């Protein structure tokens, strides 16, 4: 098979936290930067607070694989409490990274994830969203941290695309546009790599 420079990302969150939305926004932003993309959730019991999983495949060429992702390059954990009940590092490549919404240090997270030896990145997405958006929407800062850590999309291009997308989505609520952009920028500045 030709080298299509494929990156696979698995998202873990809880229903209502926006992990699926962040996954789909990442797919849109990657597509807008010329990549071939897939973004899809894995549905279980659909209820608020239930664990959910979503997936991204992003590549330079068409990808014919359409299964769930079992050996991701990156794993994004939108809700830190899932570390206690879900094996989030299952199949995660050592050369990739685990990106967690947490106040803890990367070293503290490492103690909770079965000795995963790769990079662990943390950002307090909850605090950032409360400060910039005024509500607990951790998916927005987690999306930005993922873009920063993966380097899949050039930062300024990502911010421009997100601003355009938000202008359509929140045309009657301009304060949400500014809040979300601020959340993206703050998350990119504050994500810690360990």
C-alpha positions, -999 to 999 in steps of 0.1 A, spaced: 0 0 0 13 35 -8 23 58 19 -7 81 24 6 97 56 -24 85 76 -31 98 111 -57 82 133 -73 98 164 -97 83 189 -118 105 211 -132 95 245 -158 116 262 -193 115 278 -225 123 260 -232 160 261 -196 171 263 -191 176 226 -165 150 218 -184 140 187 -188 176 176 -150 182 181 -143 151 161 -165 164 132 -150 199 134 -115 185 132 -126 165 101 -140 197 85 -109 218 93 -85 190 79 -107 188 48 -105 225 43 -67 223 45 -67 198 16 -66 165 35 -87 134 30 -108 128 61 -131 106 80 -149 116 112 -175 93 129 -188 83 163 -193 49 177 -228 48 192 -237 29 223 -265 38 246 -271 74 237 -277 93 269 -263 123 287 -231 113 306 -226 79 290 -191 72 276 -189 78 239 -161 72 214 -155 90 181 -128 87 155 -108 107 129 -88 94 100 -68 122 83 -45 114 53 -29 130 22 -46 105 -1 -79 86 -2 -83 59 25 -104 29 19 -104 17 55 -138 23 72 -135 4 105 -132 17 140 -97 27 150 -79 2 172 -43 15 169 -46 53 170 -17 77 167 -35 100 192 -61 96 219 -81 126 232 -98 123 265 -124 150 271 -135 137 305 -107 127 329 -130 105 350 -129 80 320 -93 72 330 -108 52 359 -132 31 337 -120 30 301 -86 17 288 -80 49 269 -44 39 259 -55 6 243 -36 3 210 -21 38 213 12 42 194 42 50 216 52 76 190 18 94 194 3 111 223 -25 110 249 -42 144 253 -63 147 285 -86 174 299 -71 177 334 -57 200 360 -31 173 368 4 172 354 14 148 327 33 128 353 2 124 375 -18 113 345 9 87 335 3 70 368 -33 63 358 -28 50 323 -12 15 326 24 27 321 18 42 287 54 53 277 46 79 250 38 116 253 11 127 277 -4 161 271 -27 179 295 -48 211 293 -75 223 317 -101 225 290 -129 228 316 -114 259 332 -106 275 298 -141 270 285 -156 285 317 -133 315 315 -137 322 278 -171 309 268 -188 311 302 -200 275 301 -184 241 305 -178 231 269 -145 213 271 -146 201 235 -136 235 221 -102 237 240 -96 200 235 -100 204 197 -74 232 197 -50 212 219 -54 183 195 -46 206 165 -15 219 183 -2 185 194 -8 167 161 4 195 138 -21 182 112 -34 217 103 -15 249 103 -26 269 134 -36 302 116 -55 282 89 -73 263 116 -83 295 135 -95 311 103 -116 281 94 -131 279 129 -140 316 129 -158 312 96 -176 281 108 -186 298 141 -199 329 122 -224 307 104 -233 287 135 -236 316 159 -246 345 136 -271 357 162 -248 352 191 -215 370 182 -202 368 218 -199 330 214 -177 335 184 -152 356 203 -154 332 233 -147 301 213 -118 317 194 -103 328 228 -108 292 240 -89 279 210 -60 303 214 -57 298 252 -57 261 249 -30 261 223 -9 283 246 -15 263 277 -14 226 266 15 209 285 35 181 270 51 155 293 
